[in-house]
Amino acid sequence: MIAERVIKSYEKKISIYCIRPATVCGYSPRMRLDVSVNMLTFQALKNRSITVHGGKQIRPNIHIKDLINVYKFFVNKSGIKSGMYNAGFENLKIIDIAKKISKIIPSKIIIKKNNDPRSYRQNSDKLLSTGFKKKFNVSDAIYELKEMFERKKIKESDRCYTVKWMKKINLKKI
């Protein structure tokens, strides 16, 4: 928030576009297995079960291909008003994400006590008012992850978990 305010202070001199992405889902070269859709899908693929802690928590989601398209849109389209733009389209309960996954990848859903009560949502109407149109959704991400897993393109490692990866690369060296 502070960085946005500092950047916004230059708005009279340059056009400012801050993109606030929701939780990104879908396949990527540095696969993230520590975010809701990807994590739960990977559990289903690997174990044929999904562990949900609570399930009522809400997360906004955006497919990685749509996020890339948002950046391309802002680079290629002129005349967009400077500002902060939320980029997230599906505000879903964790349990509903698990149910979507289990319909695509038959798996048992195990509900455990909630250890993470955080919920948050995003409204991307401002982004949509620029003419941007989303093309992908959470179900697309689940199907894509399933395909890439079956093709052995997803390799689990510490790099898939940001906190583990940061500890491993030892940030003191940077």
Phi, psi and omega in degrees: 000319179294317179300319178299319181294319178297312180299316181298334180294345178263007187302331180284343182260329181216158175283135183243130176225104176259122178260126179253093184286145172286190176292121185277136178230161180112173183284142175209161180302320172257086186302130176262113178251019179243017175242151196313297185298312182295316181298311182292323177295317180296320176302315181297318181292318185279320189243351187059025173212154181233126177261122180246128177262103183085269176113343181276348180298143181250137177231135171279146184228151172215135176289140182303326179293324176292322178297317176300317179296327176298312180298316178299318180303312182291327178291322188265346184251130179261164175085007178278135180295136175304149176156187180259133184232121173286139178231091179193137191235341182235104175272102187237145171290146179303320179296325179290326174297314179300319179295320176300315182297314184293339175285329181271320179238098183310119183202153179276138177258122179251120181258125178244170180303142181292123175246007181214092184281356184298136171226143174207156183228162173227143173247121183251025179302322180299317177297314181297330180291346178279349183106354178295139177235125178286150182237343188234161180219181181300318179299321176301318179297318180297312178299318180296315179297320177300312180298314182293325176295314180296329178275005180060035179267348178256116179245117181285131176203177178300331178299338181281350183235106191306314182296314178300317182296315180297320178296320183292319182281354176056089184300346179295336181284342184276000000 
